[in-house]
């Protein structure tokens, strides 16, 4: 599991480091394999981030998924499920996240 502090959470760490640690602990627990394996959970995260419109979250989830051996096509298929929930917002979110990934190499 990735224990680094996500950029959007850094400001919280400055003012409430205990809250940041609680967030990171929650993230570790949620992402641990249990009834769902790690791959399935990562694909769910991709779909959820795309659905709620969190571009940076989605880009990070895709980047981490690639590091963990998921294919971009698998994650894009999961992200396409978000379109059922969020419509155009999901399309735009995925597009912007892919642009972030292209720019960061």
N, C-alpha and C positions, 0 to 999 in steps of 0.2 A: 504494500500500500504506500502511496505517496504521502509523506508527512510534511511536505513543505507547505508554507502558508500561501494560499492562492492570492494573487495580486489584489482582487477586490476585497479581500478580508484583511489586508495589511493595516488599514486605518483602524480597524477594530482592535487589532493587536496592540496598537500604540496606546489606546485608551482603556482597554479591558482585556489584558492578556489571558485572564482566567476564562473569559467568554470564548476567546479564540481556541484555547485548548479544549474546551467543551465541544466546540464545533468540530474540531479535528477528530476528537474521540468519537463523536457521533458518526462522522464520515467513515472512519475506520470500521466501526461496528456495522454500519449499513452495507458497506462494500465487501465484508467478509463473506466467503462462500458459506451457505447454509442449505436451505431447501432449494435455493437457486444457485447455480455455479457462478463463478466470477464473470465468465463471458456473458452469460445471460443478464447479470446485473449491470454490466457495462453497457450492453445494448439498451437496456431499460433507461439508464441514465441519459444516453444519447437521445432517445425519443423524448424523454421528459424535458431535458434542456431545450430541445428544439421547440417543443410545444409551448413552453412558458416564455420563450423569446430571449433566453440568456445566451447571447452570442459568445461571450468570453468563456462561459461555462461549457458550452458545446464544443468550442475549439479545444479547450483543455481536455475534455472527455475524449474527443477524437484522437488528439495527440497521445494521451495516455493509453487509449485502446490500441493504437498502432504499436506503441512500445510493448504492449502485452501480447501482441501477435494477432489481433483482430484485423481483418482486411477493411479497407476504406469502403468497399462495396457492401460489406455486412453492416457497417455502421450507417451508411447512407440509406440502406433498406430500412433499418430501425428508425432512422430520422423521418423516413417517408410516412411512417405510422402517425407521426405528429401532425401531419397535414389533415388527417381525419378529425383531429381534435381542434386544431388551431387555424386551419385554412392557410391563407396567404402569409400570416405571421410565421408559420413554420417554414414555408418556402424561403422567405427573406432571411430568417435566422440561419438556416442551413447555408444559404448562399454567402452571407457575411462571414460565417465561421470558416468556410472553405477559403475565402479570400484571406483571412487572417493566417490560416495554415500555409497558403501559397507564399505569402510574404515572409513568413518566419522560416521557410525552408523545410 
